[in-house]
Amino acid sequence: MTNHVLTAVNQESATITLNRPEALNSLSLAMIRTIRSALDDWASDKHVKGVVLHSSTEKALCAGGDIRFFYQAAQANSCEGSALLEDFFTEEYALVHTIASYPKPYISIMQGVVMGGGMGIAEPARLRIATQSSKIAMPEVNIGLFPDVGGTRFLSHLPGQLGIYLGVTGQTITAADALYCGMADLALEDRAVEKFKKIIPNIYAPSREEMLQKAHEIYGQENGLMNIDLQQSLLARMRPCIDEAFAQEHISEIMEALNKESRPEFKEFATSTLATMRKRSPLLMQVSLKAIRRAKNMTLAQALRMERNLVRRTFEHGEVIEGVRALVIDKDHAPRWRPAQIDQVSDAMVEHFFSPCWPASLHPLRDL
């Protein structure tokens, strides 16, 4: 068992502690396997009432998948490198499904950075606890990928067009934003996190609503439960602009709507959002847009199978390799996207990403 994941059981509460602080707990294949093995063991253990996911560092729950590994495995000439990459995504997505369907309460403490793969293992929790230091995002589009690990589905169920906005821009949000859009259930002051962990065995319950009620009854604001005015949320304040612009059918139309925004209260936000989108992969923004909209009418298993297909196509195309090179390897922050402009992205290019890589009977996630 890797020491990057620590597991324990105390007072009928099991804990998964991510312990790779030097990499902000970025997930490796070994970490994914350790988490899955522990969850499988605890599912039938009568001495375990519930599970808590947290971190050994306040800086991050999990910054996502290990993208250096993505680059190195994709660049390797050996079959082993390619196989490891395939296994990583297959097993990561299967873990997301395991968490979402877990028979016992699973709580995620989303302190510090929680992004990408970190959201994949935190968002399906029965109770999702943000903190005042939370930095939450699905930033995959920044590296020429798309919001995966179930992200296409949970983003598709956010109010209005907020999920499209977050998935297409990769924007980072706060605890107030997460509460507003439904990506977190309650928020704690950072000073209160350790104390809150001690009451967790007393709040396990069959439903999210019951767990929330117990948390408020047992803990309360005097102990550090944050009473957040949702108008502190940027998403709440910018919602009219987001809903109008991101309801468009094509990325080019979204960008045009942002460019035309003239209302004083939204102009700065629209200009900043447009500048962000101009840095992203035009092709993967359009793929992300289509994937999120398709996932709205899918089960989680169906969405994960779609994402598994998309991630194979993304690596075949090479956009994600170029994105990781520019942001992480060479750090020149000048990715050479293909194509370079949104008006060069055709429907056929986008549709190719959704074409099946395997027959249904051979899909790596066919058994979900």
C-alpha positions in Angstrom: 0.0 0.0 0.0 1.5 3.3 -1.0 2.1 5.9 1.8 0.6 8.5 -0.5 -2.7 7.2 0.7 -3.2 6.5 4.4 -6.2 4.5 5.6 -7.5 3.9 9.1 -10.7 3.0 11.1 -11.5 4.7 14.3 -14.8 4.8 16.2 -16.6 3.1 13.3 -15.4 5.8 10.9 -13.0 5.0 8.2 -10.6 7.6 6.8 -8.8 8.0 3.6 -6.0 10.5 4.0 -4.3 11.7 0.8 -0.7 12.2 1.7 1.3 13.4 -1.3 1.7 17.1 -0.2 4.7 17.8 -2.5 2.4 17.3 -5.5 -0.8 18.7 -3.8 -2.0 15.1 -3.6 -2.1 14.6 -7.4 -3.5 11.2 -8.1 -1.3 8.3 -9.3 -2.5 5.0 -10.5 -1.2 3.4 -7.3 -3.2 5.9 -5.2 -6.4 5.2 -7.2 -5.9 1.4 -6.6 -5.3 1.9 -2.9 -8.5 4.0 -2.5 -10.5 1.5 -4.4 -9.2 -1.4 -2.4 -10.0 0.3 0.9 -13.5 1.2 -0.2 -14.1 -2.4 -1.4 -13.0 -3.8 2.0 -15.1 -1.3 4.1 -18.3 -1.8 2.1 -18.9 -5.1 3.8 -17.2 -4.4 7.1 -19.9 -4.2 9.8 -17.6 -2.2 12.0 -17.4 0.7 9.5 -20.4 3.1 9.4 -19.0 5.6 7.0 -15.9 7.0 5.2 -14.2 10.4 5.3 -11.9 11.6 2.5 -9.5 14.3 3.6 -5.9 15.4 3.2 -2.7 15.5 5.3 -2.1 19.1 4.2 -4.4 22.2 4.4 -3.1 23.3 1.0 -5.1 20.8 -1.0 -7.4 17.9 -0.9 -6.3 16.9 -4.4 -5.1 18.9 -7.4 -6.2 16.3 -9.9 -4.5 13.6 -11.9 -0.7 13.5 -12.2 -0.4 15.3 -15.5 3.4 14.8 -15.7 2.6 11.1 -15.8 0.1 11.7 -18.6 2.8 13.4 -20.7 5.5 10.8 -20.0 3.3 7.8 -20.6 1.9 9.3 -23.8 5.4 10.1 -25.1 6.8 6.6 -24.3 7.4 4.4 -27.2 6.8 1.3 -25.2 3.4 -0.5 -25.0 3.8 -0.4 -21.2 3.6 3.4 -21.2 0.4 3.4 -23.3 -1.1 0.6 -21.2 -0.5 2.5 -17.9 -2.2 5.5 -19.4 -5.2 3.5 -20.4 -5.3 1.8 -17.0 -5.1 5.1 -15.2 -8.3 6.6 -16.8 -10.2 3.3 -16.8 -9.5 2.8 -13.1 -10.0 6.4 -12.1 -13.4 6.6 -13.8 -14.4 3.2 -12.2 -13.4 4.7 -8.8 -15.7 7.6 -9.4 -18.6 5.2 -10.0 -17.7 3.2 -6.9 -17.9 6.4 -4.8 -21.1 7.6 -6.3 -22.8 4.2 -5.6 -21.2 3.5 -2.3 -23.5 1.8 0.2 -22.3 3.7 3.2 -22.0 7.5 3.9 -18.9 9.0 2.2 -17.9 12.5 3.2 -15.4 14.7 1.4 -13.6 17.6 3.1 -12.7 19.9 0.3 -10.1 22.1 1.9 -7.6 24.0 -0.2 -7.2 23.1 -3.9 -9.8 20.6 -5.2 -9.5 20.3 -9.0 -10.1 17.8 -11.8 -9.5 14.3 -10.5 -9.8 15.7 -7.0 -13.4 16.8 -7.8 -13.9 13.3 -9.3 -13.4 11.7 -5.9 -15.0 14.5 -3.8 -18.1 15.5 -5.7 -19.9 12.1 -5.6 -19.8 12.2 -1.8 -23.0 12.1 0.2 -21.8 15.2 2.1 -19.4 17.7 0.5 -17.7 20.1 2.9 -16.0 23.2 1.5 -13.8 25.5 3.6 -12.9 29.2 3.4 -9.7 28.2 1.6 -11.4 26.0 -1.0 -10.2 26.5 -4.6 -12.5 24.4 -6.7 -12.3 23.9 -10.4 -12.7 21.6 -13.4 -9.7 23.0 -15.2 -9.0 20.3 -17.7 -9.7 22.5 -20.7 -6.6 24.6 -19.6 -4.4 21.7 -20.9 -6.4 20.7 -23.9 -8.6 18.1 -22.2 -12.3 18.3 -21.1 -14.0 18.0 -17.7 -13.9 14.3 -17.0 -14.1 12.0 -14.0 -17.9 12.4 -14.1 -17.5 16.2 -14.6 -19.6 16.2 -17.8 -22.5 14.9 -15.8 -22.3 16.9 -12.6 -21.6 20.1 -14.4 -24.6 19.5 -16.7 -26.9 19.4 -13.6 -25.8 22.8 -12.2 -28.4 25.6 -12.4 -28.8 27.5 -15.6 -25.6 27.6 -17.7 -23.2 27.6 -14.8 -21.9 24.1 -15.6 -21.1 25.1 -19.2 -19.3 28.2 -18.0 -17.2 26.3 -15.5 -16.4 23.4 -17.9 -15.5 25.6 -20.9 -13.4 28.2 -19.0 -11.9 26.0 -16.3 -12.6 28.9 -13.8 -11.7 28.4 -10.2 -14.5 29.1 -7.6 -14.8 29.6 -3.9 -16.8 28.0 -1.1 -19.5 30.6 -1.6 -19.7 29.8 -5.3 -19.8 26.0 -4.6 -22.6 26.4 -2.1 -24.5 28.7 -4.6 -24.3 26.3 -7.5 -24.7 23.0 -5.5 -21.2 21.7 -5.7 -20.8 21.8 -1.9 -23.3 21.2 0.9 -21.8 23.2 3.8 -18.7 25.3 4.5 -16.4 25.5 7.5 -13.8 28.0 8.6 -10.4 26.4 8.2 -9.8 26.7 11.9 -12.8 24.4 12.5 -11.9 21.5 10.2 -10.1 19.3 12.8 -12.8 19.8 15.4 -15.5 19.0 12.9 -13.8 15.7 12.0 -14.4 14.6 15.5 -18.2 14.8 15.3 -18.4 13.0 11.9 -19.2 9.6 13.4 -22.3 11.3 14.9 -23.7 12.6 11.6 -23.7 9.6 9.4 -27.2 9.0 8.0 -28.8 7.5 4.9 -29.4 10.8 3.1 -27.6 14.0 2.4 -30.5 16.0 4.0 -30.3 14.1 7.2 -26.6 14.5 7.4 -26.8 18.2 6.9 -29.5 18.5 9.6 -27.4 16.6 12.0 -24.3 18.7 11.2 -26.2 21.9 11.9 -27.7 20.5 15.1 -24.5 19.1 16.5 -22.0 21.7 15.3 -23.4 25.2 14.5 -22.0 28.6 13.7 -20.4 29.1 17.1 -18.0 26.2 16.3 -17.0 27.5 12.8 -19.8 26.5 10.5 -19.8 29.4 8.0 -22.9 31.4 7.5 -22.3 32.4 3.9 -24.3 35.1 2.2 -24.7 33.6 -1.3 -24.5 37.1 -2.8 -20.7 36.8 -1.9 -20.6 34.4 -4.8 -19.3 35.7 -8.1 -21.5 33.1 -9.9 -24.6 34.5 -8.2 -23.7 38.1 -9.2 -22.7 37.2 -12.7 -25.5 34.7 -13.3 -27.6 36.8 -15.8 -24.5 37.3 -18.0 -23.5 33.6 -17.7 -26.9 32.3 -18.5 -27.4 34.4 -21.5 -23.9 34.0 -23.1 -23.4 30.3 -22.4 -26.8 29.2 -23.6 -25.5 29.6 -27.2 -25.0 26.5 -29.4 -21.4 27.1 -30.4 -18.3 28.4 -28.7 -18.0 31.1 -31.3 -21.5 32.3 -30.5 -20.7 32.4 -26.8 -17.6 34.4 -27.4 -19.5 36.8 -29.6 -22.2 37.2 -26.9 -19.5 38.0 -24.3 -17.9 40.5 -26.7 -21.2 42.3 -27.1 -21.9 42.5 -23.4 -22.5 46.2 -22.6 -24.2 46.2 -19.2 -21.9 48.0 -16.7 -22.3 45.4 -14.0 -21.2 42.6 -16.3 -18.8 44.2 -18.8 -15.6 43.6 -16.8 -16.6 40.0 -16.2 -17.4 39.3 -19.8 -14.2 40.9 -21.0 -12.1 38.8 -18.6 -14.0 35.6 -19.5 -13.5 36.2 -23.2 -9.7 36.7 -22.6 -9.6 33.4 -20.8 -11.4 31.6 -23.5 -9.0 32.9 -26.1 -6.2 31.0 -24.3 -8.0 27.7 -24.4 -8.0 25.0 -27.1 -10.8 26.0 -29.5 -11.4 22.4 -30.4 -11.6 21.1 -26.8 -13.8 24.0 -25.7 -16.3 22.9 -28.3 -15.9 19.2 -27.4 -16.4 20.1 -23.7 -19.6 22.1 -24.6 -21.1 19.2 -26.5 -20.1 16.6 -23.9 -21.7 18.5 -21.0 -24.9 19.0 -22.9 -25.0 15.3 -23.9 -24.3 14.1 -20.4 -27.4 15.9 -19.0 -29.6 13.0 -20.1 -27.2 10.2 -19.2 -26.7 8.1 -16.2 -23.3 8.5 -14.5 -22.2 5.1 -16.0 -23.1 6.3 -19.5 -21.3 9.7 -19.0 -18.2 7.9 -17.7 -18.2 5.6 -20.7 -18.5 8.7 -23.0 -15.7 10.4 -21.2 -13.5 7.3 -21.4 -14.0 7.4 -25.2 -13.3 11.1 -25.3 -10.1 10.8 -23.4 -8.8 8.2 -25.8 -9.6 10.5 -28.7 -8.0 13.5 -27.0 -4.7 11.7 -26.6 -4.9 10.4 -30.2 -5.3 14.0 -31.4 -2.4 15.2 -29.2 -4.1 18.4 -27.9 -3.7 17.4 -24.3 0.0 16.5 -24.8 0.6 20.0 -26.2 -1.3 21.6 -23.4 0.7 19.7 -20.7 4.0 20.5 -22.5 3.2 24.3 -22.6 1.9 24.6 -19.0 3.9 22.0 -17.1 6.9 20.6 -19.0 8.4 23.6 -20.9 6.3 26.2 -19.1 6.3 28.5 -22.0 2.5 29.0 -21.6 2.3 29.2 -25.4 0.4 26.1 -26.5 0.1 25.5 -30.3 -3.5 24.4 -30.5 -4.8 22.6 -33.5 -6.7 24.3 -35.0 -5.7 27.7 -33.6 -8.9 29.6 -34.1 -12.5 28.8 -33.2 -13.8 29.5 -36.7 -11.5 26.7 -37.9 -13.3 24.1 -35.8 -15.7 22.1 -37.9 -18.6 19.9 -36.7 -16.8 16.9 -38.2 -13.7 17.5 -36.0 -15.9 17.6 -32.9 -18.0 14.6 -33.8 -14.9 12.5 -34.4 -14.2 12.7 -30.6 -17.5 11.1 -29.9 -17.1 8.2 -32.5 -16.7 4.9 -30.7 -13.2 3.7 -29.9 -14.4 0.2 -29.0 -17.5 -1.9 -29.7 -19.9 -1.6 -26.7 -19.1 -5.2 -25.7 -15.4 -4.3 -25.4 -15.6 -0.9 -23.8 -13.3 -0.8 -20.7 -16.1 0.5 -18.5 -18.8 -1.9 -19.9 -19.4 -3.4 -16.5 -20.4 -0.2 -14.7 
